[in-house]
């Protein structure tokens, strides 16, 4: 029911009838990026493949310590935490990968290949298709961004103004396995299995510098991030035409999807300029320096069964009735840990004005210097689940006088649950934030088309759809934008929105493959989900 306009058709390639093999290789050059110098973050051995391979993972000692508790200094009131000596060892275990290096950007590169074919088997026809593609591309951008607010006399005042410099290395990998079996050699009994893999990795170095209204001075912030996203989908699909039952057609599908998002060791540093001098001090604010380790896992099960029955309406024209049921179950688990080097004031300006890779060295970590501290937020991690059960029916029927109607009714029951947690924290000390949204929706739709002229069609339609908040919109987890101006968080009290849609369209098919259409639409939103800016 979460649909409010447009039309999208995705068709997975089926195995070809004849054997075929194709391979292509390409290279690209961007005039504003390739062979030009840009700031690069640290590079690991397998980065060109888009696979971190654990190179940026928490070091062994810190990972073991984080399994059992938050990484904080112990005190006399609790048996939790670590001694200053233990924190020194943990702080020194993190790789010193803060440095940015300016070097030329390499050209884009990619390749794709696929092979497939069909043959007779099991009394029918079977076939398979295998495809693989890889791409490695670069983009360097610079721009200026300003943030304004309404002043005391309702005038516009500048809050922040920054110059940005961003280099992004995007590495993509995609694979497809498609198997098909026609049991009788035709499409009366068609069974397909599809496995699809999509991986996207972004290695981004972003720097911005400029005026910050909160401190009434200039700041410089750098972020080095490595984000791996992967989606694996498996689908078993069947279509059966049961000729002995008045042409009844049965379609069924089961799909399982696994999606991951891993962001190991995001490094952020902020330095503040002292007056008009060209001296930049490490900021003592929480965002002064931070290393973030985050991973997320999504699982989705999707089951659907449809039955379609053709029939003749009152004037003998062919019509069709369709009914079905569907169940979707989703879950998400996100865990985030944040660390920073606190203290360091006693090291003095000679150290605090050095680049971060020269500040966070072993001799400056420990008593009297920087101390590793965990700053994970209570809403950084959460678990969530969403179940949808649907029953629906529709009819496609000619009405005479060149009119045709498609009308349907869909009922959906939706249940969403979300709960935040802070690792190794007693619920009595920090009450988890919870969000729950359960709804029942009946959604009608009707579309009428009128072929009033030989090449022209007039269409009018009405439908009701819904817009449910996604997990991130429900979660009170806070994310800090690299611009430094805003914190972004969800709202556990969101409602689902309902949308009433009315569409009117005139179409003229005046030639082969040629079409002219003019349309108008109206939408009425109830309880819309919107972004709010709070200053």
N, C-alpha and C positions, 0 to 999 in steps of 0.2 A: 503493500500500500504506500510505500515511500517513493512516490513518483508524482511529478507535477509539471510535466511538459517535455517536449522533445521526443525523439525517436532514435534508438540506438539498436543496431543489429550486429552481433558478434558471431561469426561463424568460424569454428575451428576447422582447419584444413583436413580433409579426409584423404586416405591413401590413394594415390593415382592408380589408374587401371594398368598403365604400362610402367615398367621399371624406369626410374629416373634418378640422376645424381647431379647436384649443382653445388658449386663452390664459388664464392666471390670474396675478394679482398679489396679494401679501400683505405685511403689515407686522405686526411683533410688538413687544410691550413686556414686559420682565422687571421685576418689582416690585423686585428687589434690585440692579438694574443700570441700567436705562434712565433717563436724565435725572439720574443721580446722579454726583457727581464721582469721578474715578479718575485714577491716574497713567498718562499716555500717553508712549510713546517717540516718536522723530522720525517724521514722516509725509512720504512722497514723493507726487508728483503722481498716479501711477496706483495707489496702494495700495488704493483702494476697489474696484478690479477684481481684486485679488489678484495683480497682475503687477508685479514689481519693475522690470523693464525696464532693468536695469543700473545703477539709481540707487545701489545698495549694493555694487556690484562693486568689486574692487580698483582704486584709481586708476591711471591710465596709467603713471606712472613706476614705481610699486611692482609693477604687474603685469609690466612688461617686465623689471625686475630679478629677479623671482621666477621667470621663465621659465628663466633661465640658472643660478641658484645659490640657496642658502639666504641669507637676508638677515641676515648677521652681520658683525661688525667684522673687518677683515683684521688679520693680524699678520705678524711677520718670518719665521715658519716656513712660510708658505703664500702662494701667489699668489691664493688665493680670498678673497672677502669684499669689503667696501666701506670706504672711508675715513669718519672721523667726519663730514666735511662732506657726503658722499653720504648717509649715514644720516640726517643732519639734514633734508635735502631730502625723503627718502622718508617720514620721520616726519611732516613737516608736510603731506605730500600727502593723508594720511588725513583724511576729513571729521570735523569736531568735532561728532559727533551723540550725545554722551553724555547730554545734558540730558533730564530727565523733566519733563513739564508736566501739571499737574492741571487737568482740564476735564471737562465733562459728557459722558456716554456717549450716543451716538445710538441711535435705535430700530433693531430688526432689519428687514431688507427682503429680498424675494425675488420671483422670477417664474419661470414655466415656460410652455412652448409646445410644441405638436407638430402636425404635419400629415402626412397620408398617404392612400393609396388604392390601388386595384387596377384593372387593365384587361387586356383580351385582347391577347396579343402572342406572336410566334414560335410560333404554333400551340398556345399554352397560356395561362396566366394569370400576369401579373407584377404586382408592386406594390412600393411603397416607403413608408418611414416615417422622418420626421426629427423629432427632439426636442431641446430645449434647456432647461436650467434654471440658475438663478443664485440664490445666497443670500449675504447679508452679515449676520452675527450677532455679538453681543457677550455676554461673560459675565465678571462681576466676582466674585471669590471671596476671602474671608479665612478663615484657619484657623490653628490652632496645632499644631505637630508636635514631639514629643519623642523622642529616641533614647536608649536605655538599654543598659547593659552589665552583665555579671556581675562583681561586685567581688571583692576579695581573699578575703573570708570567704563567698563564694558568695551574697552579697546583691546586690540590684539597685541600680545607681548610674546617675544621670543623666549622659549624655555631652554632649548638646546639647539645647537647647529654643528653638524659633524661632516667631515670629509671621509668617505669610505674608500677602502682598497680591498678587493676580494679576489682571491684566486680559488677556483673550484676544479678539482679533478674528478670527473664522473666516470666510473667503471661499471659497465653493465654486462650481464651474462644471462642468456635466456636459452631454455631448452624445451623441446616438445616431443612427446611420444604419443602417437595416435594409432590405435588398433581398431579394425572394423571387421565384422563378420555378418554377411548376408546369408541367413540360414537356408533359404530356398533359392539362392542365386539372384533374387530380386529384393526390392525394398519392403516386402510385406513383413519380414521379420529382420530388423536391423539392430544389431548390438554393437556398441562402441565403448572403448576405454580410452581415456585421455589423461595423460600426466603432463603438467606444465610447470616449468621452473622459471622464476624471474628473480634476479639478484641485481640490486642497484647499490653501489657504494659511492659515497661522496666524501672526498678528502678536501676540507675547506680551510683556508687561512683567511681570516677577516680582521682587518685593522680599521679603527676609526679614531679620528682626532678632531677636537674642536671645543667649542665653548659649552660648558655645562652649567645651567642655571642654579642647580642645587648647591654648588660650591662656589659659584660666581667666578669661575676660572676655567682654564683649559685642562682637559683630561685626554689620555690616550689609552685605548683598550684594544687588546689583541685576543683573538680566540683561534685555537687550532682544534679542529674536530674531525673525527673519523666516524662515519655512520654507515653501518651495513644494514640493508633491508632485504629480506628474502621472503618470497611467497612460493609455496609448493601446493598445487591443486591436483587432486585426483578425482576423476568423475567416471562413473559407470552409467551408461544411458541406453535405454531400449525403446524401440518403436515396433508395435505389432498391429497389423491390420487383420482383424478377425472376420473373414468374409462370411462365415456362417451365421453371424449375428448382426445382420442388416448393415454390414459395413462398419461395425464398431471398431474404433482405433484406440489403442492403449499406449500411453507414453509414461515412462517412469525414469527416475533419476536419483542417484545418490552421489553426493559430492562431499569430499573432506578436504579442508584447506588448513594449512599451517603457515603462519606468518610470524616472522621474527624481526625485531629491531634492536640492534646492538650498537651502543655508543661507548667504547672503552676510552677512558683517559682524555676527556675533553679538558683542555687547559685554557684558562682565562686569566689574564693579568691586566690590572688597571694601574696606571701611574698618573699622578697629579702634578701639574706644573706649579712651581713656586713663584708667585708674583710675575714679574716681567723677565725673570732670569730664565736661562735655558737649562734649568735643573728640574728633573722629573723624579719625584719620590714615589716609591711604592705606596699605594693607597692603604690606609689602615681600616678601610671599610670592609664589610664582608665580601664584596666582590673584588677586593684588592688582588687576591689570587685564589684560585679554586681549581680543583681537579675533580671531575665528575665521571662516575662509572655507572652506566645505565643499561638495562636490557629488558626487553618486552617480548611476550609470547602470546599470540592469538591462535585460537583453535575454533574451527567452524564446521558443523555438520549440517547438511542440507538434504532433505528428502522431499520428493514430490511425486505424486501420481495423478495423471490426467486421463480422462476418458472423453472421447469425441464421437458423437453419433450423428451421421447425416440423415436428413429426412426431407420429404417434400411438403411444402406448405400448401395452403388452400388452392392456389392456382397451378400447382405442379412444379413450381420452381424449386431448385435445390437450396436447402438451408442446413444449418449445423448447430447442434447443441453441445456444449463443453462443460464439464464439471471436474473438480479436483480438490485435493487436499495437499497441504505443504507444511513442513515443520523445519524451522531453522533454530539451531542452538549455537551460541557464540560464547566464548570466554576469553578473558584477557588477564594477564599477570605482568605487572610492571614493577621492577625493583631498581631503586636509584640510591647510590651512596655518594656523598659529597665530602671532600677533605680540603683543608687549607693549612698553610703555614701561618700560625699566629705569633704575635710578639715581634721581636727583632728590633724594638726601639733602642735598646742599649747598644746595638751595633753601630749606630751613628749614621750621619749623612754619607760618609764615604762608601758605606756598603749599600744603604737604601737607595742610592741613586744609580747603582750598577744595573746592567741588564739582568733579568731574572735568572738566566743560566749561570750568572756569576754570583748572584745572591744566595740561591738555594743549593749551596755546595756543602759537603759534610762538615767542614770547619765552622760553618755558620748555623748548623742545626744542632740543638741541644740546649742545656742549661745556659741561660744568658743570651741565647740567640733565638732562632725560629723553632717552634714546636708544632709538630703535626697535630691537628685537631679535626674531629669529624663535625661537620655542620649540616648533616642531613636533616631535611625538614620533615615534620610530622605528616605531611601530605605528599611527599615525594613518591611513595610506593603505594600501589593499590591493586586490588583484585576486583574483577567485574564479570558479570554474566548477563546474557540477554537471550530470552527464548521467545519465538514467535510461532504461533499455530494459526493456520489459515484454512478456511473453507470457501470455495468460490464456484460460481456458475455463470455462464454467459450463453447467449444465443446470437447467431449471425443469420438474419432472415430477410429475404426480399419482401417489400411491402406493396409492390405493384407501382405503376406509373413512374418507373425508373427510380424508385426510392429503395434504399436498403438501410437496415438498422442493425447495429451491433450493441446489445445491451447486456449488462452484467451486474452482479452483486458479489461483494467480497466481505467476509467477516474475518477479523484478525484479533487474536488475544496476544498481548505483548507484556512481558515482564522483564524489567531491568533492575539489577542490584549492583551496587558498588560500595566498597569499603576500603578506606585508606588504612595504612599501618606504617609504623616506624620500626625497623628491625630491632629486635632485642629490647623492646620497651614494654614495660608492664602496662596493660590497658588501664590499670588504676591510676597510673602516672600521666598517661596521655590518652584521653578518650578518642577512639577512632571516629572519623567522620564517615557517615553512611548516607547513601542516596538510594531511593527506591521509587520506581515508577511502574505502575501496573495499569493497563488500559484495555478496553474493549472497543473496537471500532467497526461500524458497518459502513461500507463505502460503495455507493451505487455509481454507475456510469452508463451513459448512452451516447452513441454517435450515429447520426443520420446523414446519409449521403444522397444527393439527388443529381442524377446525370441528365440535366435539363436540356442539354444540347449535345450534339454528337461528339464533340471534343472537350466538353466542359463539365466540371463537377462542382457542386456546392456542398460543403460539409459544415455541420454544426454539431457541437458536442458539449456535454456536461459531465463532470466527474468530481468525486471527493477523494482527496488523498491526505496523507499525514506526513509530518516531519518530526521524527523523534530525535532527541539529543543523542549524540554519540558518547562514547565512554569519556573522551577527553573533555567534552562540554559539561558532563556531569561531575567530573572529578574536581575536587578543590585543590589538586596538586598545582603548585606554583612553578611556572617556567619563567626564566629571566631572559628577556630579549637582549640580543647583543648590543642594541642601540643604547641600552642603559636607562632609557626613559620610562619603561613600563614593566610591570609584572603582569603576567597573563595567568588567569586561573578560571576554572569552571564553576558551575553553580549547582549544588546538589538538589536545589528546590525547583529546577526547571520542569515545565510541563511539556507534553508533546503538542505540537501545533497541528491544526486541521486547516486544509486548504480546499476551497470550493473553486473549481476551474470551469470557465466557459470559453469555448473556442469557436471561431467562425472563419472559414477559409474558402476562397474561390480558386479553382485550378483550371488551367487551359493547357491541354496537350496538343500543341499545334504541329508537331513533327516528331520523327523518330528520335527518341532520346532527348527531346526538347520540351520544356515545361515552363510555364509562367504561373505564379501563385501570389495571391494577395490575402493576408490574414490579419485577424484581430483577436485579442484575448483579454479576458478579465479574470483576476484572481482575488479572492477574499480570504485573508489570513485571520485565524483565531488563535491567540496565544503564540505569536511568532517568536522564534528564537533569534535573538539579536545580540551583537557585540555592544558592550557599554564601555565607555572610557571614564574612569573615575580619577579625578586629580586631587 
